Amino acid sequence: MTIKLVIFFINSLISTCFLQSELPTPITNRGIYVPATSCYPIKCLLPKCRCAGTGIPGGLTKDNTPQIIMFTMDDGITQNNFQLYQDLLNGLKNFNGCPVKATFFLSGDNTDYSLVKVLQNQGHEIGDHSMTHRDPVEWWNQNSYIDLEFEVINQRKAIEEMVGVTTRGWRTPFLASTENIFSVLADNNFLYDSTLGTYPRTRWWPYTLDYLPPISCYKLNCPLNSYPGLWEVPLVPWQCNATDEVFGTMIDECKDPGDEESVYEMIMRNFKTHYDDNKQPFPIFGHSSWFNNAPYKRTALIRFMNEVVKLNDVFFVTVQDAVKWTQLPIGLNGNPFSCL
């Protein structure tokens, strides 16, 4: 064998090993997902199935229903935003004395996993938000199954190896879901997705993707196939201004009100639309960049959180906790969110 052939063989071997390390373990038993049909509550029963809608799960009365608040932040955990999250959450307790909990949808770019471990040890949920969070948004709109599988599974593996937990929840970067992403999630035993939005003033509880929702998703395409047992935790839009018809599926989409009182009023007004309705879970979903160069946003949110935890029916919990409660609803008289 000539020297050139030896060099060619070695380079080929190195390239093959590199490519294999980049690819996720292939799914050998991919599901076959049939077109979804309309949902009928008589066929779709808890704990495995729930139709999209505003009704309180389990037939509980409003007075016996906990008001769930879900605080979620997307993207990497860094030294800069870690301190923000500590300022907002550390030491704050729900009315029952249990620490408040949040969910962090973690992407692998610019992430300090030692800080992620601290958040996980504090009781917060670590969700999957892709390995690379790659640009542009069009990539996510035109992705293939294998490309998405890479993003989902490798980030889940990174969380398992670096943090020591298996994540059960996913949010698609740029909220740009397609049919393929739901196939990947279902094939890999994810509990829930939290990417799809509802229309303004449409406040749904978590629901499963066994069937079609009664109306299409806001701004984004609902999946057209049936994914039995995969839950959706919808992004319910906020009304950004009390007088204007401007809505945002994340707090980032609302124009900066400019001062602490206006920010506090915006948060409290949107909270009350849930609390005064059927106590559908109230989402505070966004990115840490919303707080940049605006310290009054941090103080406004802290003020809101300190105010509502005085209520004996309000609970800041993880998204996974919200799904599990929806599967098995427990009224206020049954201690729905203990410290365990």
C-alpha positions in Angstrom: 0.0 0.0 0.0 1.4 3.4 -1.0 1.8 6.3 1.4 -0.9 8.2 -0.5 -3.3 5.4 0.0 -2.5 5.1 3.7 -3.1 8.9 4.2 -6.4 8.7 2.2 -7.6 5.8 4.4 -6.8 7.6 7.6 -8.5 10.8 6.6 -11.6 8.8 5.5 -11.7 7.1 8.8 -11.4 10.3 10.8 -14.2 11.9 8.7 -16.5 8.9 9.1 -16.0 8.9 12.9 -16.7 12.6 13.1 -19.9 12.4 11.2 -21.1 9.5 13.3 -20.4 11.4 16.5 -22.5 14.3 15.1 -25.6 12.2 14.3 -28.1 11.1 16.9 -28.9 7.5 17.5 -31.4 6.7 14.8 -35.0 5.8 15.8 -35.6 2.3 14.6 -39.4 2.3 15.4 -40.7 5.5 14.1 -44.4 5.9 14.5 -47.0 6.1 11.8 -49.2 9.1 12.5 -52.6 9.3 10.8 -54.5 12.5 10.1 -56.2 13.8 13.2 -60.0 14.2 13.5 -62.2 16.4 15.6 -62.1 15.9 19.3 -65.1 14.6 21.3 -64.7 14.7 25.1 -66.6 11.4 25.4 -63.7 9.7 23.5 -60.8 11.8 24.9 -60.5 11.1 28.6 -58.0 12.0 31.3 -55.3 11.2 32.2 -54.1 10.3 28.7 -56.2 12.6 26.5 -57.9 16.0 26.7 -59.6 18.1 24.1 -58.4 21.7 23.7 -60.7 24.1 25.5 -61.5 26.4 28.3 -63.3 24.0 30.7 -61.6 23.2 34.0 -60.1 19.7 34.0 -61.7 17.1 36.2 -65.0 19.0 36.5 -63.6 21.0 39.5 -65.4 24.2 40.5 -63.6 27.4 39.9 -63.4 28.0 43.7 -61.6 24.7 44.2 -59.2 25.2 41.3 -55.6 26.3 41.8 -54.4 29.2 39.7 -51.3 27.9 38.0 -48.6 30.4 36.9 -45.8 29.2 34.5 -42.7 31.3 34.3 -40.5 30.1 31.4 -37.3 31.5 29.9 -35.8 30.3 26.6 -32.2 29.9 25.3 -28.8 29.5 27.0 -28.0 30.0 30.7 -25.1 32.4 31.2 -23.5 34.3 34.0 -25.5 37.4 32.9 -29.0 35.9 33.0 -28.3 33.5 35.9 -28.2 36.3 38.4 -31.5 37.7 36.9 -33.2 34.4 37.6 -31.8 34.2 41.1 -33.1 37.7 41.8 -36.6 36.8 40.5 -37.0 33.3 42.0 -34.6 32.4 44.7 -36.2 32.5 48.2 -39.7 33.3 46.9 -42.4 30.9 48.1 -45.9 30.1 47.2 -48.6 30.6 49.8 -48.3 27.0 51.0 -44.6 27.6 51.9 -43.2 25.6 48.9 -40.6 27.4 46.7 -41.8 28.8 43.4 -40.6 26.9 40.4 -39.9 27.8 36.8 -39.0 26.1 33.5 -35.9 26.9 31.4 -36.1 25.8 27.8 -32.4 25.3 27.3 -30.4 25.6 24.0 -26.8 24.4 23.9 -25.3 27.6 22.5 -23.6 29.8 25.1 -24.7 27.7 28.0 -22.9 27.2 31.3 -24.1 23.8 32.4 -22.7 24.3 36.0 -25.3 27.1 36.4 -28.0 24.9 34.8 -27.2 22.4 37.5 -27.7 25.0 40.2 -31.2 25.9 38.8 -32.1 22.2 38.6 -31.0 21.6 42.2 -33.3 24.5 43.2 -36.2 22.6 41.8 -36.6 24.2 38.4 -37.4 22.3 35.3 -34.9 22.1 32.5 -36.6 21.7 29.1 -35.2 21.1 25.6 -34.8 24.0 23.2 -32.4 22.5 20.6 -28.7 21.8 20.4 -27.7 24.8 18.3 -30.7 27.2 18.1 -29.4 27.8 14.5 -30.4 30.6 12.3 -32.3 31.5 10.2 -35.9 30.8 11.2 -36.5 29.4 7.7 -34.3 26.4 8.5 -36.9 25.4 11.1 -39.8 25.9 8.7 -38.1 23.7 6.1 -36.4 21.1 8.3 -36.2 17.3 7.7 -36.9 14.7 10.3 -33.3 13.7 10.6 -32.2 17.4 11.0 -34.7 17.9 13.8 -33.8 14.6 15.4 -30.3 15.9 15.7 -31.3 19.1 17.4 -33.8 17.5 19.8 -31.9 14.3 20.8 -28.4 15.7 21.1 -29.6 18.5 23.4 -31.6 16.1 25.5 -28.4 13.9 25.8 -26.3 16.9 26.8 -28.8 17.8 29.5 -28.8 14.2 30.7 -25.0 14.1 30.8 -24.3 17.5 32.2 -27.2 18.0 34.5 -28.3 14.5 35.4 -32.0 14.8 34.4 -34.1 13.5 31.4 -36.1 16.4 30.0 -39.7 15.7 29.0 -40.6 19.1 27.5 -39.7 20.9 24.3 -40.1 24.4 22.8 -39.2 25.0 19.1 -36.8 27.8 18.4 -38.5 30.9 16.9 -41.8 29.0 17.7 -41.4 27.6 14.2 -42.9 24.1 14.5 -43.7 21.8 11.6 -45.2 18.4 11.4 -41.8 16.7 11.6 -41.0 18.1 15.0 -44.1 16.5 16.5 -43.2 13.2 15.0 -39.7 13.5 16.6 -41.2 14.3 20.0 -43.7 11.5 19.9 -41.1 9.0 18.7 -38.8 10.0 21.6 -41.4 9.8 24.4 -41.6 13.5 25.2 -44.4 14.4 27.5 -45.2 17.8 26.1 -44.5 20.6 23.6 -45.0 24.2 24.4 -44.8 26.1 21.1 -48.2 26.6 19.6 -50.2 29.7 20.3 -53.9 30.3 20.8 -55.8 33.3 19.3 -56.0 36.4 21.4 -58.5 36.1 24.2 -58.6 32.3 23.7 -57.4 30.8 27.0 -57.0 27.0 26.8 -55.8 24.5 29.4 -53.1 22.1 28.3 -54.5 19.5 25.9 -53.2 16.5 23.9 -52.5 16.3 20.2 -54.6 13.2 19.8 -57.2 15.3 17.9 -57.5 18.6 16.1 -58.2 21.7 18.2 -61.5 23.4 17.5 -59.8 26.3 15.8 -56.3 26.6 14.2 -53.3 27.8 16.0 -52.5 31.5 16.2 -49.7 32.6 13.7 -48.4 29.0 13.5 -49.7 25.8 11.9 -51.2 23.3 14.2 -50.1 19.7 13.5 -52.5 17.9 11.1 -51.7 14.4 12.3 -52.6 12.7 15.5 -49.9 12.2 18.2 -51.6 10.3 21.0 -50.6 11.3 24.5 -48.4 14.1 23.4 -49.4 17.2 25.4 -49.5 20.8 24.2 -49.1 23.7 26.6 -50.2 26.6 24.6 -48.8 30.1 24.5 -51.8 32.3 25.4 -51.2 35.8 24.0 -51.0 38.8 26.3 -52.8 42.0 25.5 -49.9 44.4 25.5 -51.9 47.5 26.0 -55.2 48.0 27.8 -56.6 50.1 24.9 -54.9 48.8 21.8 -55.5 45.5 20.0 -51.9 44.5 20.2 -51.0 41.0 21.5 -47.9 39.0 22.0 -47.4 35.3 22.5 -44.3 36.2 24.6 -43.6 39.2 26.8 -40.8 40.2 24.4 -43.4 41.0 21.7 -45.0 43.7 23.8 -43.6 47.1 23.3 -41.7 48.5 26.3 -44.2 50.5 28.4 -41.3 52.6 29.7 -41.7 52.5 33.5 -42.2 50.1 36.4 -45.9 51.0 37.0 -46.9 50.4 33.4 -45.1 47.0 33.3 -46.6 45.9 36.6 -50.1 47.0 35.3 -49.6 45.0 32.1 -48.6 41.8 33.9 -51.4 42.1 36.5 -54.0 42.9 33.9 -53.2 39.8 31.9 -53.0 37.7 35.0 -56.6 38.7 36.0 -58.0 37.7 32.6 -57.0 34.1 33.6 -57.9 34.4 37.3 -61.3 35.9 36.6 -62.1 33.4 33.9 -61.7 29.6 34.5 -58.2 30.0 36.1 -56.5 28.7 33.0 -52.7 28.5 33.6 -51.2 32.0 33.2 -48.0 32.0 31.1 -45.1 34.4 31.6 -43.0 33.2 28.7 -40.0 35.1 27.3 -36.3 35.6 27.0 -33.9 37.2 29.5 -33.0 39.9 26.9 -36.4 41.5 27.6 -35.0 42.7 30.9 -31.8 44.1 29.5 -31.1 47.8 30.2 -34.5 48.2 31.9 -34.2 47.4 35.6 -37.7 48.6 36.2 -39.0 45.5 34.3 -37.2 43.3 36.9 -38.7 45.2 39.8 -42.1 45.3 38.3 -42.1 41.5 37.9 -40.8 40.9 41.4 -43.5 43.2 42.7 -46.2 41.2 40.8 -44.8 37.9 42.0 -44.7 39.1 45.7 -48.2 40.3 45.4 -49.9 37.2 43.9 -48.1 34.6 46.1 -50.1 36.1 49.0 -53.2 34.4 47.4 -53.8 30.9 48.8 -54.9 29.6 45.4 -51.9 30.8 43.3 -49.0 28.5 42.5 -45.8 29.1 40.5 -45.0 25.7 39.1 -43.1 24.1 36.3 -44.7 23.4 32.9 -44.3 19.7 33.6 -46.1 20.1 36.9 -48.9 21.9 35.1 -49.3 19.0 32.7 -49.3 16.4 35.4 -51.9 18.4 37.4 -54.1 18.5 34.2 -53.8 14.8 33.9 -54.9 14.2 37.5 -56.6 17.4 38.8 -56.5 17.9 42.5 -58.6 20.6 44.1 -57.4 23.2 46.6 -58.9 21.1 49.3 -56.5 18.3 48.4 -53.2 20.1 48.6 -52.5 20.1 44.8 -48.9 21.2 44.8 -46.9 20.0 47.8 -43.2 20.6 48.4 -42.3 17.0 47.4 
